[in-house]
Structures are given as structure tokens and as C-alpha cells.
Amino acid sequence: MVVGLIAADLRYNNLGRTRAVLDTLVAPIIWVADIPARLGQWQNTHIRTRARLVEDNARLQRENLLLQGRSLQMASLQAENTRLRGLLNSTTMLRSDVLVAELIGVSPDPMRHQLVLNKGASDGVYVGQPLIDADGLMGQVVEVGEVTSRVLLLTDLTHSVPVQVNRNGVRAIAEGTGSLDALEVQHISATTDIREGDLLVSSGLGGRFPVGYPIAEVVLVQRDPGQPFARVLARPSAALNRSRHVLLVFVKAAEDAAPASQVP
């Protein structure tokens, strides 16, 4: 009989209404039974999505930090390239051979203004060799090793350099004060024509430094009616506490070559 009902349903669709009613009654049961599966799927999707978000966020943070680091490095390289261009442009005013050197150390003693360079005797460096940057004279070589050398800056208490006022040629001696931003010009008569803003350049006296290197700018002139000498302070032209790449000037080589060039 059941078989007959099924056959009749297939042929005439007599049970369609009954089946629809049964499907409606069973649908909530099927929906409830499917909740665990759907909940598990939602949890898996949610947890996987959250884990992916956490991973992506960590990756983006790492990439952002890396890009920031590269940006800082690029800014540093750009500033260094600017300084190097200024340094190389300064060689157009020189008649001597030069050697680019890099600062690799400073004196640990705050009272000694000394630098250590990565060039030495193997590069032709010699004691007394002038050191300049893009803005002016920095000092001179005082010790030479095979691959390194030590430089005494203009501002060291033991250093002095013959100078002249670029405006009128008045000669004097500029001595270090122990401060990187000050030189003191000694034995200037109270009546000497020197004023704030004057540029001091190397006079060439003594044969250690060639003529015309910028040394410092006069920033203070004090005249006391009761004193025979004026107090004169000057600010060094070179960036003594900022330069990393410098030029060693081969003055001896230029002087030795000059007589030979005059031979007919």
C-alpha cells in the first residue's frame, strides 16, 4: 500500500500538500540542529580573520618602522652629500693638492681639541699638514701613523696661527681658547683698525699655513682706555664640531713643485 501511495504521489502529486506541511514542521528542527556547525564555522572564520588582522597589523608596523629608518638614513645621506659637495667645491679655490679624509675619532679629554682621521703616512700625510673643511681652516696634523693621523684644532689651548684682517691686512696671532666656538686675537693695540664682522685669514707667516685661508670672523672688540691692548674674540669659520669629511692640503708638494715649474 505504501508503495502504491508513493507511486500515486509520483504520478499525480497527491501528497504534495502533506509534504509541504511536514517540511514546515521539520524546518525549525533542521535549523536548530545546524546551529553547532554554523557556530563552528563562524568561530573559525572570525578567529582566522582576527589572527590575520593581528598579523597584518604587526607586518605593517614592521614595514612602517623600516621605512622610517630608511627615511632617516636618506635624510642623513642627503645632508652628507650636501656637505661633500660643499667640501669639493671649496677645492676650486685651492692651488694645492688635497686628500679627502674622514673623521674616525675625537680626543676623550675635553681640554684637548684633537681629531683622529682615517689617513696616514701610507697616504702621504705629514706632520704640520693643514686641515680644512668647506668653510675654512680647521687645524694641522700633529701625529702621523701608518693608516691614521691626529689633528690639533685651531681652538685648542696650545694652538696659535698667524692671521691678518682681510679688510686691511693688519697682522696678528689667533690663539685657541679651549672653546670650539672662540679664538682670541692677541696683542692687538687699542688703536688698531679692527672691528666686529672683520674676516681673519691666514697670513702665511711662519710657513705652516698658506696665505688666504679663512680662519674666523671677529665677533667682539673691547677697548679699555686704561689698557694698551684691546680684547678681540673671533668665531672660527670652519665647522669644528660638525664636519665629518675634511680635506688635507699638500702644501709641501705644491711648494716643491713651484720651483720646478719655473725651470725653462
C-alpha positions in Angstrom: 0.0 0.0 0.0 2.8 2.3 0.9 4.4 1.6 -2.4 1.1 2.4 -4.1 0.9 5.7 -2.3 4.4 6.6 -3.3 3.7 5.7 -6.9 0.5 7.7 -6.9 2.4 10.6 -5.4 5.0 10.5 -8.1 2.3 10.2 -10.8 -0.4 12.5 -9.5 1.4 14.6 -6.7 -1.4 13.7 -4.3 0.9 14.1 -1.2 2.4 17.5 -2.2 0.4 19.4 0.4 1.1 16.9 3.1 4.9 17.1 2.3 4.8 20.9 2.4 3.2 20.8 5.9 5.8 18.3 7.1 8.7 20.4 5.7 7.4 23.4 7.5 7.2 21.5 10.8 10.6 20.0 10.4 12.4 23.2 9.3 13.0 24.6 12.8 14.4 21.2 13.9 16.8 21.2 11.0 17.8 24.9 11.7 18.5 24.1 15.4 20.4 21.0 14.5 22.6 23.1 12.1 23.5 25.7 14.8 26.6 23.9 16.1 28.0 23.6 12.6 27.3 27.2 11.7 28.7 28.4 15.0 31.9 26.5 14.5 32.2 27.9 11.0 31.6 31.4 12.3 34.2 31.0 15.1 36.7 29.6 12.7 36.2 32.5 10.2 36.2 35.1 13.0 39.3 33.8 14.7 41.1 33.3 11.4 40.1 36.9 10.3 41.2 38.3 13.7 44.5 36.5 13.6 45.1 37.7 10.0 44.3 41.2 11.1 46.8 41.0 14.0 49.4 39.5 11.7 48.8 42.2 9.1 49.0 44.9 11.7 52.3 43.6 13.0 53.7 43.3 9.5 52.6 46.9 8.6 54.2 48.2 11.8 57.4 46.5 11.0 57.3 47.9 7.4 56.5 51.3 8.7 59.4 51.2 11.2 61.7 50.0 8.4 60.6 52.8 6.1 61.0 55.4 8.8 64.5 54.1 9.4 65.3 54.3 5.7 63.9 57.8 5.6 66.1 58.8 8.4 69.1 57.3 6.6 68.2 59.0 3.4 68.0 62.4 5.2 71.4 61.7 6.7 72.9 60.7 3.3 71.4 63.8 1.7 72.9 66.0 4.3 76.2 64.3 4.0 76.1 64.6 0.2 75.4 68.3 0.6 78.4 68.7 2.9 80.6 66.7 0.5 79.5 68.9 -2.4 80.4 72.0 -0.4 83.8 70.4 0.5 84.6 69.5 -3.1 83.5 72.9 -4.3 86.0 74.5 -1.9 88.9 72.8 -3.8 88.3 75.1 -6.8 89.9 77.9 -4.7 93.0 75.9 -3.8 96.2 75.7 -5.8 97.5 72.7 -3.8 96.7 69.0 -4.0 94.2 67.8 -1.5 93.2 64.5 0.1 89.7 63.8 1.4 89.8 62.2 4.9 87.1 61.0 7.3 86.8 61.7 11.0 87.0 58.4 12.9 87.6 59.6 16.5 87.9 62.5 18.9 90.1 63.0 21.9 88.3 61.8 25.1 89.9 64.7 27.0 87.6 67.7 26.8 90.5 70.0 27.3 92.3 68.7 24.2 90.7 69.6 20.8 92.1 66.8 18.7 90.6 64.6 15.9 91.7 61.2 14.5 91.5 60.8 10.7 91.5 57.6 8.6 94.5 58.8 6.5 98.2 58.3 7.5 101.7 58.0 6.2 100.7 55.5 3.6 98.5 58.2 2.0 101.3 60.8 2.2 100.1 62.7 5.3 102.8 64.6 7.1 103.2 66.5 10.4 102.1 70.1 10.1 99.8 69.5 7.2 96.8 71.9 7.1 93.3 70.6 7.5 90.3 72.4 6.1 86.6 71.9 5.6 84.2 73.7 3.1 84.2 76.9 5.2 87.8 77.4 6.4 90.9 76.2 8.2 90.4 73.6 11.0 93.9 72.9 12.3 97.0 70.9 11.5 98.3 67.4 11.7 100.5 66.8 14.8 100.9 63.0 14.7 101.1 60.5 11.8 100.6 56.8 11.9 100.7 54.4 9.0 97.0 54.5 8.3 95.7 57.2 10.7 96.7 60.7 11.8 95.9 63.0 14.7 94.9 66.6 14.1 95.1 69.6 16.5 92.2 72.0 16.1 92.6 75.8 16.0 90.7 76.2 19.2 93.0 74.0 21.3 94.7 75.9 24.1 98.1 75.1 22.8 97.4 76.2 19.2 98.1 79.5 17.5 98.0 80.7 13.9 99.3 83.9 12.3 96.3 85.8 10.8 95.6 89.1 9.1 92.5 91.2 8.8 91.2 90.6 5.2 89.9 94.1 5.0 93.1 96.0 5.6 95.9 93.4 6.1 96.5 94.1 9.8 98.5 91.1 11.1 98.0 89.3 14.5 98.1 86.0 16.2 94.9 84.0 16.9 95.1 81.6 19.8 92.8 78.8 20.9 90.7 79.4 24.0 89.6 75.8 24.7 86.1 76.6 23.4 85.1 75.3 19.9 83.4 78.5 19.0 86.0 81.1 20.0 89.5 82.2 19.2 91.3 85.1 20.9 93.4 87.5 18.9 96.4 88.5 21.0 98.4 91.7 21.2 96.1 94.0 19.3 96.8 97.6 20.1 93.8 99.6 21.3 94.2 101.9 18.3 94.4 99.1 15.7 91.8 99.3 12.9 89.9 96.1 13.7 86.1 95.8 14.1 83.4 93.3 14.6 82.5 91.4 11.4 86.1 91.5 10.0 87.2 88.3 8.4 90.5 86.9 9.6 92.5 84.8 7.1 95.9 83.0 7.3 98.8 85.4 6.7 101.3 82.7 5.6 103.9 83.9 8.1 105.8 81.0 9.7 105.4 78.9 6.6 103.0 76.4 8.2 99.7 77.6 6.5 99.4 79.1 3.1 98.1 82.6 2.6 94.4 83.4 2.4 92.6 80.5 4.3 89.5 81.8 6.1 90.2 81.4 9.9 87.5 83.3 11.8 85.1 86.2 12.0 85.6 88.9 14.6 82.6 88.9 17.0 83.9 91.1 19.9 86.2 94.0 20.2 86.6 95.6 23.7 88.8 98.6 24.2 89.6 99.7 27.8 91.1 103.2 28.0 93.4 102.0 30.7 94.8 99.1 28.8 97.3 99.2 25.9 95.7 96.2 24.1 92.1 95.5 23.0 90.3 92.3 23.8 89.4 90.6 20.5 87.4 87.4 20.1 86.6 85.7 16.9 84.3 82.8 15.8 86.0 80.0 13.7 84.8 79.8 10.1 85.1 76.0 9.9 82.5 73.7 11.5 84.9 72.3 14.0 82.3 70.3 15.9 80.2 69.1 12.9 82.5 68.3 10.0 82.9 64.6 9.2 84.7 64.7 5.9 87.7 67.1 5.7 90.5 68.0 3.3 94.2 67.5 4.0 96.1 70.1 1.9 99.5 69.1 0.5 101.2 72.5 0.9 104.7 71.0 0.8 104.1 69.2 -2.5 102.8 72.5 -4.1 105.8 74.4 -2.8 108.3 71.8 -4.0 106.6 71.8 -7.4 106.7 75.6 -7.8 110.5 76.0 -8.4 110.5 73.1 -10.9 107.7 74.7 -12.9 109.9 77.8 -13.3 112.8 76.0 -14.9 112.8 76.7 -18.6 
